[in-house]
């Protein structure tokens, strides 16, 4: 394998496709057969093809190929050294599928995480740190997530066999128990709990004029929470600040494990959009702008709201701005009572919103001009911010690698309640942008239609990738021409979110 001064400049992407590939059933997701480099004693009785296929994917990239098949195979040796701090960042959005679907159409399967841990441990030679870290959505029950995924069994195995501690961090500053709240806004503050957050703290990163929000009027900004005053404090005029996990910024190596999944605001959620999981306070993230494009917003497309729908939307927004944004039990209760009284009246007056319009609300459509900017801001921080949060002109030395879990993907109403999509695919590489381009195309989408991706392609010197730079390596010949301009094959043919349907498909 060719050695690079910074592996970010290695734009090769590996695709391993096995249509019959499925997840192993039982934690701690050990291999089901012996491999010469395997260091542990534990094996699974049931078949674990995921372990084997990840090995094959790493081999496609030529990672320590000269030692493959021997006890000395160390595929991560160019990106992980003994004594390093290695952060494994999965996609842990939620602990449940609210429509009763497959949780693993939403989150990274722990079998992927376990395999990566084993090879990181080999590279560390038992000396250093392995941290699994993410900041999921505010209503994710992290304790329940740990139980469902069986991650604690992996930690226990390593503790028992090696006395090695695998650290697991919930990076959030608070969480909201949506199950206890039962959908009631009156319980929004009551069931909101503070969390310790990142044990290593957070870093305020100021992008200033380098932010893609610079020059945009802040009055319509909307974040992840009801308090718009907070999002505007982070983003106004020349101030554009993000609260980033110090664990992430101070890592020697970050291995990202996103899910192959569609997204309502940016089209797909892979590596770049997945960086929202590095942010400890999600209300410093601009998700959309109130109103329609002609009014400086991207909440809805132009000319789709009936007059009564426009009135109903504005009244509800006003109530949440005045009441819910205060994070006060009394104002929460007032809001809840007001809604219960007002809704029947609104309906009798025809002031209701059609379901298809509600699906587009909050910028859930291809015209969202905010969320992709937020994702690019985070990507720039990820590449150029030092461990203290200072933005540098030079690419930072932290190493990075990505493996996309496309064994089961998420299509349709993603990223939170998607339908399962059997993909049987693993995608891996060193340059997150290159991996995202390949992943988007495999899903059957035109990556040029995603502003998040078209922007990084327009700045190859800044983001280190152009389409021509990417080399695809696969166990299937059909992917050799994946990025050819004349290629119109849809490959896995994912169904996009309803707000993107008819726009991004090849």
C-alpha positions in Angstrom: 0.0 0.0 0.0 1.3 3.5 -0.9 2.2 5.6 2.1 1.0 9.2 2.2 2.2 12.1 4.4 -1.4 12.4 5.4 -3.8 9.5 4.6 -6.5 12.1 3.9 -4.9 12.4 0.5 -5.5 8.7 -0.2 -8.7 8.9 -2.3 -9.2 5.2 -2.9 -12.5 3.8 -1.8 -13.2 0.1 -1.3 -16.7 -1.4 -1.9 -17.4 -4.9 -0.7 -20.8 -6.2 -1.9 -22.3 -9.4 -0.7 -26.1 -9.4 -1.3 -26.6 -12.2 1.3 -24.7 -10.4 4.0 -26.5 -10.0 7.3 -25.7 -9.1 10.9 -24.6 -11.7 13.5 -27.2 -12.2 16.2 -25.3 -12.3 19.5 -23.0 -9.9 21.3 -20.1 -9.4 21.8 -20.0 -10.1 18.0 -16.8 -12.0 17.9 -15.7 -13.8 14.8 -17.1 -17.3 14.2 -13.9 -18.8 12.9 -10.2 -18.4 13.5 -8.1 -15.7 11.9 -4.3 -15.8 12.3 -4.2 -12.2 13.7 -7.1 -12.6 16.1 -5.9 -11.9 19.7 -8.9 -12.9 21.8 -10.2 -16.3 23.0 -13.9 -15.7 22.4 -15.7 -16.9 19.3 -19.4 -16.9 18.3 -21.3 -20.1 17.6 -23.5 -18.5 15.0 -22.0 -17.2 11.8 -20.4 -13.7 11.7 -19.9 -12.8 8.1 -19.6 -9.1 8.9 -16.2 -9.7 10.6 -14.9 -11.5 7.5 -16.3 -9.0 5.0 -14.7 -6.1 6.9 -11.3 -7.9 6.7 -11.8 -8.3 3.0 -12.7 -4.6 2.6 -9.5 -3.6 4.4 -7.6 -5.9 2.2 -9.1 -4.3 -1.0 -7.4 -1.1 0.2 -4.1 -3.0 0.5 -3.9 -2.2 4.2 -0.7 -4.1 5.3 -1.4 -6.6 2.5 2.1 -8.1 2.8 1.2 -9.5 6.2 -2.3 -10.6 5.4 -2.9 -14.2 6.4 -0.2 -14.2 9.1 -0.4 -13.4 12.9 1.3 -10.1 12.1 -1.4 -8.6 9.9 -2.0 -5.0 11.2 -4.3 -3.2 8.7 -4.5 0.0 10.7 -0.8 0.4 11.3 -0.5 3.5 9.1 -3.2 5.4 11.0 -2.9 4.0 14.6 0.3 3.9 16.6 0.9 2.4 20.1 -0.1 5.0 22.7 -2.6 6.8 20.5 -6.0 8.0 21.5 -8.5 6.5 18.9 -12.1 7.7 18.8 -14.6 5.4 17.0 -17.6 7.5 16.1 -20.7 5.5 15.1 -24.0 6.9 14.0 -26.1 6.6 17.2 -29.1 8.8 16.5 -31.8 7.0 18.5 -32.3 4.0 20.7 -35.6 3.0 18.9 -37.5 3.0 15.7 -40.6 5.0 16.4 -42.6 3.3 13.6 -41.6 -0.2 14.9 -39.1 -0.8 12.2 -35.5 -2.1 12.3 -33.3 0.0 14.7 -30.4 -1.0 12.5 -31.8 0.9 9.5 -31.1 4.0 11.7 -27.9 3.3 13.6 -24.5 1.6 13.1 -24.6 -2.1 13.9 -22.3 -3.0 16.9 -20.8 -5.8 14.9 -19.1 -3.2 12.7 -17.8 -1.5 15.9 -16.5 -4.7 17.4 -14.5 -5.6 14.3 -12.9 -2.1 14.2 -12.1 -2.3 17.9 -10.2 -5.6 17.4 -8.0 -4.1 14.6 -7.4 -0.9 16.5 -6.3 -2.9 19.5 -3.9 -4.8 17.3 -2.4 -1.5 16.1 -2.2 -0.1 19.6 -0.4 -3.2 20.8 -2.5 -2.8 24.0 -1.1 0.7 24.7 -3.4 3.7 24.3 -7.1 4.4 24.4 -10.1 3.3 22.5 -13.2 5.6 22.9 -16.6 5.1 21.4 -18.2 8.5 21.3 -21.2 10.2 19.7 -23.8 12.9 20.5 -27.1 11.4 19.4 -30.4 13.2 19.1 -31.8 14.8 22.3 -34.5 12.2 22.8 -32.1 9.1 22.6 -32.1 7.1 25.8 -28.4 6.3 25.8 -28.6 3.6 28.5 -31.3 1.8 26.5 -29.1 2.2 23.4 -26.2 0.4 25.2 -28.5 -2.4 26.3 -30.0 -2.9 22.8 -26.6 -2.8 21.0 -24.8 -5.0 23.5 -21.8 -2.6 23.5 -21.2 -3.2 27.2 -20.5 -6.9 26.5 -17.7 -5.8 24.2 -16.2 -3.7 26.9 -16.6 -6.5 29.4 -14.8 -8.9 27.1 -11.8 -6.7 26.7 -11.7 -6.0 30.4 -11.7 -9.7 31.2 -9.2 -10.9 28.6 -6.8 -8.0 28.6 -7.6 -5.7 31.5 -8.1 -3.0 28.8 -10.8 -0.4 29.3 -12.9 0.6 26.3 -14.5 4.0 27.0 -18.0 4.9 25.9 -19.0 8.5 25.8 -22.4 10.2 25.4 -21.2 13.6 24.4 -24.5 15.5 24.9 -25.1 18.1 27.6 -28.8 17.0 28.1 -31.4 14.5 27.0 -35.1 14.6 26.7 -37.1 11.5 27.7 -39.7 11.4 24.9 -41.2 8.1 26.1 -42.1 9.5 29.6 -43.3 12.8 28.0 -45.6 10.8 25.7 -45.6 13.5 23.1 -46.9 16.2 25.4 -45.2 19.6 25.1 -46.3 20.2 28.7 -43.6 17.7 29.7 -40.9 19.2 27.6 -39.0 20.8 30.5 -40.1 18.2 33.1 -38.4 15.3 31.4 -35.4 17.2 30.2 -32.3 16.0 32.1 -28.8 17.5 32.3 -25.9 15.2 31.3 -22.2 15.3 32.2 -21.3 15.6 28.5 -17.9 15.0 27.2 -15.6 13.9 30.1 -12.8 15.9 28.5 -14.9 19.0 28.0 -16.0 21.0 25.0 -14.2 23.5 22.7 -15.8 26.7 21.3 -14.7 26.9 17.7 -15.2 30.3 16.0 -15.4 30.2 12.2 -16.3 33.9 11.8 -16.2 34.9 8.1 -15.1 31.4 7.1 -18.6 30.1 8.0 -20.9 29.4 5.1 -23.6 31.4 7.1 -21.5 34.6 7.0 -23.5 37.2 5.2 -26.9 35.6 5.8 -29.5 37.4 8.0 -29.8 35.6 11.3 -33.4 36.6 12.1 -34.9 33.4 10.6 -32.3 30.9 11.9 -33.8 27.8 13.5 -31.7 25.2 15.4 -32.4 21.8 17.1 -34.4 23.3 20.0 -37.3 25.7 20.5 -35.0 28.5 21.8 -34.2 30.6 18.7 -32.4 33.2 20.9 -29.7 30.6 21.6 -29.1 29.7 18.0 -28.9 33.3 17.1 -26.4 33.9 19.9 -24.1 31.4 18.3 -24.7 32.7 14.7 -25.1 36.4 13.9 -23.1 39.0 11.9 -19.5 37.8 12.1 -20.1 35.4 15.0 -20.4 31.8 13.9 -19.5 29.5 16.8 -19.8 25.7 17.4 -19.4 23.7 20.6 -17.3 20.7 19.6 -16.3 17.7 21.7 -12.7 18.0 23.0 -12.4 14.2 22.9 -12.9 14.4 19.1 -10.6 17.4 18.5 -7.8 15.9 20.6 -7.9 12.4 19.1 -4.9 11.1 17.2 -7.2 9.0 15.0 -10.9 9.1 14.3 -12.7 6.2 12.7 -16.2 7.1 11.5 -18.8 4.4 11.1 -21.9 6.0 9.5 -25.0 4.3 8.3 -26.0 4.3 4.6 -29.1 6.3 5.0 -31.2 9.1 3.4 -31.7 12.4 5.2 -34.7 14.8 5.0 -32.6 18.0 5.1 -29.4 17.2 3.2 -30.3 14.2 1.1 -28.0 11.6 2.6 -26.4 11.2 6.0 -23.0 9.6 5.8 -19.6 11.0 7.0 -20.0 14.7 6.6 -23.5 15.1 7.9 -22.6 12.6 10.6 -20.3 15.2 12.1 -23.3 16.6 14.0 -22.4 13.9 16.4 -19.3 15.7 17.4 -21.3 18.7 18.6 -22.2 18.7 22.3 -24.9 21.3 22.1 -27.1 20.7 19.1 -28.8 24.1 19.4 -25.7 25.8 17.9 -26.5 24.0 14.7 -28.7 25.8 12.2 -31.1 23.3 10.7 -33.2 25.7 8.5 -34.5 29.2 8.1 -38.1 30.2 8.8 -40.2 31.1 5.8 -40.0 30.4 2.1 -37.1 31.3 -0.2 -38.6 34.6 -1.4 -38.7 35.7 2.3 -35.2 34.6 3.1 -36.2 31.1 4.4 -36.1 27.5 3.4 -38.7 26.0 5.7 -41.1 25.4 2.8 -40.9 25.5 -1.0 -42.4 28.5 -2.6 -46.1 28.7 -3.4 -47.2 25.5 -1.8 -48.9 26.8 1.4 -52.6 27.7 1.2 -53.4 30.9 3.0 -54.9 29.1 6.0 -51.9 26.8 6.2 -49.6 29.8 6.3 -51.6 31.4 9.1 -51.7 28.1 11.1 -47.9 27.6 10.7 -47.1 31.2 11.9 -49.4 30.9 14.9 -47.9 27.6 16.1 -44.4 29.0 15.6 -45.3 32.1 17.5 -46.6 30.0 20.4 -43.4 27.9 20.6 -41.2 31.0 20.3 -43.0 32.7 23.2 -43.7 29.7 25.4 -41.7 26.5 24.7 -38.5 28.4 24.2 -38.4 29.4 27.8 -37.8 25.9 29.1 -40.1 26.5 32.0 -42.7 24.0 33.3 -45.4 26.7 33.6 -45.0 28.0 30.1 -44.9 24.4 28.8 -48.2 23.8 30.4 -49.7 27.0 29.0 -48.6 26.0 25.6 -50.1 22.5 25.9 -53.4 24.0 27.2 -53.4 26.6 24.4 -52.9 24.0 21.7 -55.7 21.8 23.1 -58.1 24.7 23.1 -56.9 26.2 19.8 -56.7 23.1 17.6 -60.5 22.4 17.4 -61.1 26.0 16.7 -58.4 26.1 14.0 -59.8 23.0 12.4 -63.4 24.5 12.4 -62.0 27.6 10.6 -60.0 25.5 8.1 -56.7 26.5 9.7 -55.0 23.1 9.4 -52.1 21.8 7.4 -52.2 19.0 4.9 -50.1 15.9 5.8 -47.9 16.2 2.7 -47.1 19.8 3.7 -46.2 18.8 7.3 -43.7 16.3 5.8 -41.9 19.3 4.3 -42.0 21.6 7.3 -38.7 22.4 9.1 -36.8 22.5 5.8 -37.3 18.8 5.0 -36.9 19.2 1.2 -34.2 19.6 -1.4 -34.4 23.4 -1.2 -33.0 23.4 2.3 -30.1 25.9 2.0 -29.1 25.8 5.6 -28.3 22.3 6.8 -25.7 21.6 4.2 -23.9 24.8 5.2 -23.9 23.6 8.8 -22.5 20.2 7.7 -19.7 21.9 5.7 -18.8 24.2 8.6 -18.4 21.1 10.8 -16.3 19.3 8.1 -14.0 22.3 7.9 -13.6 22.3 11.7 -13.0 18.6 11.6 -10.2 19.0 9.1 -8.6 22.3 10.1 -9.3 23.0 13.8 -6.5 22.1 16.3 -7.2 20.4 19.6 -7.8 23.8 21.2 -10.3 24.9 18.6 -8.1 27.3 16.7 -8.8 27.3 13.0 -5.6 26.7 11.0 -4.7 27.1 7.4 -3.0 23.7 7.4 -4.7 20.4 7.5 -4.4 18.9 11.0 -2.5 15.8 11.7 -5.3 13.7 13.2 -5.7 10.6 11.1 -9.1 9.5 9.8 -10.8 6.5 8.3 -14.4 5.6 7.4 -16.4 2.4 7.1 -20.0 2.9 6.0 -22.5 0.3 7.3 -24.6 -0.4 4.3 -25.5 -4.0 5.2 -28.9 -2.7 6.2 -29.6 0.9 5.1 -32.4 3.4 5.6 -34.6 4.8 2.9 -37.8 6.8 2.7 -38.5 8.9 5.8 -34.9 9.1 7.0 -33.0 9.7 9.1 -35.3 9.0 12.0 -38.0 6.6 10.8 -36.7 5.1 7.6 -37.7 1.9 6.0 -35.1 -0.9 6.0 -33.1 -1.3 2.8 -31.1 -4.5 2.4 -27.8 -3.4 0.9 -25.3 -6.1 1.8 -22.6 -3.5 1.3 -19.5 -2.1 3.1 -17.8 1.0 1.9 -14.4 2.2 3.3 -11.7 4.8 2.7 -9.5 7.4 4.2 -11.0 10.6 2.7 -14.5 11.1 4.2 -15.7 13.2 1.2 -14.6 10.6 -1.3 -16.3 7.9 0.7 -19.5 10.0 0.8 -19.5 10.6 -2.9 -19.2 6.8 -3.6 -21.9 6.0 -1.0 -24.3 8.6 -2.5 -23.8 7.2 -6.0 -24.3 3.6 -4.8 -27.6 4.6 -3.3 -28.7 5.6 -6.8 -28.5 9.4 -6.3 -26.8 12.2 -8.2 -24.2 13.6 -5.8 -24.1 16.8 -7.9 -27.6 17.5 -6.7 -26.5 17.5 -3.1 -25.2 20.9 -2.2 -23.1 19.4 0.6 -21.2 17.3 -1.9 -21.1 19.6 -4.8 -19.6 22.3 -2.6 -16.6 20.1 -1.5 -16.1 19.1 -5.1 -15.9 22.8 -6.0 -13.1 23.3 -3.4 -10.6 20.5 -4.1 -7.7 22.3 -2.5 -9.6 22.8 0.7 -11.4 19.4 1.0 -8.8 17.2 -0.8 -11.1 15.5 -3.4 -12.3 15.7 -6.9 -14.2 13.0 -8.8 -11.2 12.3 -10.9 -9.1 11.6 -7.8 -11.2 8.8 -6.6 -10.1 5.2 -7.3 -12.7 2.5 -6.7 -11.6 -1.0 -5.5 -14.3 -3.7 -5.3 -14.9 -7.4 -5.2 -17.6 -6.7 -7.9 -16.7 -5.5 -11.4 -20.0 -3.6 -11.7 -18.7 -0.8 -9.5 -15.6 -0.1 -11.6 -17.5 2.5 -13.7 -19.5 3.8 -10.7 -18.5 7.5 -11.2 -18.5 7.6 -15.0 -20.6 10.5 -16.3 -22.4 8.2 -18.8 -23.4 5.7 -16.2 -27.1 5.8 -15.4 -27.4 2.7 -13.3 -29.2 3.2 -10.0 -27.4 0.3 -8.2 -29.1 -0.1 -4.8 -31.9 2.3 -5.9 -32.7 3.8 -2.5 -36.0 5.7 -2.1 -35.3 9.3 -1.1 -37.1 11.2 1.6 -40.5 12.5 0.2 -39.1 16.1 0.1 -36.3 14.9 -2.2 -38.2 12.5 -4.4 -38.0 13.2 -8.1 -35.0 15.5 -7.5 -31.8 13.4 -6.6 -32.5 10.1 -8.3 -30.2 9.1 -11.2 
